[in-house]
Amino acid sequence: MSNDRRIDAEGGKEEVAKNLELIAVLERCPAWEGYFLRRLARRRDELAATVLDDDTLTPEDRERVRAAYKAIRDLPAMVGQDKAGAERALAL
């Protein structure tokens, strides 16, 4: 399902517009970048180091750490993706 359809399925144009307002507030919040994104980057780097340097990890543990790394890596982009999808949905 595309972002546009997923957003539309989440409650219609009113909810999409509200999500855009919330995203704008989040983007203006100094704590978002000053703390949260910085903390995510630090955690991402810690997980990368664990995958690369910890020779004691089992293959299953290494895969779990790798999956956590990928999830954390993708979180910061989610806001921008949601914003772009919401803007497209409202333009329809």
N, C-alpha and C positions, 0 to 999 in steps of 0.2 A: 504494500500500500504506500503510495507516495505521501510525502509530508502534507501536501495540500488536503488530500482525502482524509488522512489521519486527524488533522486539525479540525476539519469540518465534522468528522464523526465524533469529536470530543464535545460538541455542544453548539455548533453553529457560529454564525458571524459575531454575535454578541460576546461569546466566550473568546473568540479569536481576538477581537478588539481589546478585551480585558487583558488577555495574555500579552499583547503588544504593549499595553500600558505598564504591566508588571515588568516586562523585559526592559523598558526604558528606565524605570526606577532602579532596577538592578544594575544596569550599565552606568548609572550616575552615582551609584553607591561606592564611596572610597574603599570600604571594607571588601567589596567584591574583588577588586584587583589587588589592593594593598595587603589583604590577608588571604582570602579564599583561593584565588588563582595561584598565588605564590606558594601557599601550602600544598595545593594539588601538585604543582611542579616539583616541589621537594619530595613528596611521597612517590611520585612517578619515578624520579631519579633513584630513590632508595630501592624501589622494586626492580628497576633495571639493573642496578648494581648487584642485587641479590641473584637475579637470573644469571648474570654474567660471571659472578665471582664465587658464589657459594657452591662448592663442589660436593657438599653433603646432601643437597636436595635430591629427593627421589624424582624420577621422571614425572610422577603425578603431582608432587609438590611444585616442581618447576613449571608445569603447565598451569597450575592454579595461580602461581605468582605472575606468570606471563599474561593470563587472562585478566587479572587485577590491573596489571600495567596497562593493557589495552583499554580497559574501561576508564581508568583515570585519565589516560591520554586523550580520550575522546570527549570527556565531560566539558571542557572549556568551549569546544566548538559547538556543542549542543545548543547553546543559547543563540548563537548566530544562525544556525540552521533553522531553529524554531522561528526566529524572527523573520527570516527570508520566506519560510513556508507560510507564515501567517500573513505577511504582506501580499504574497501571491494569492492566497485564499480570499483576502478582502478585495483584491482587484478583480476577481471573477465576477 
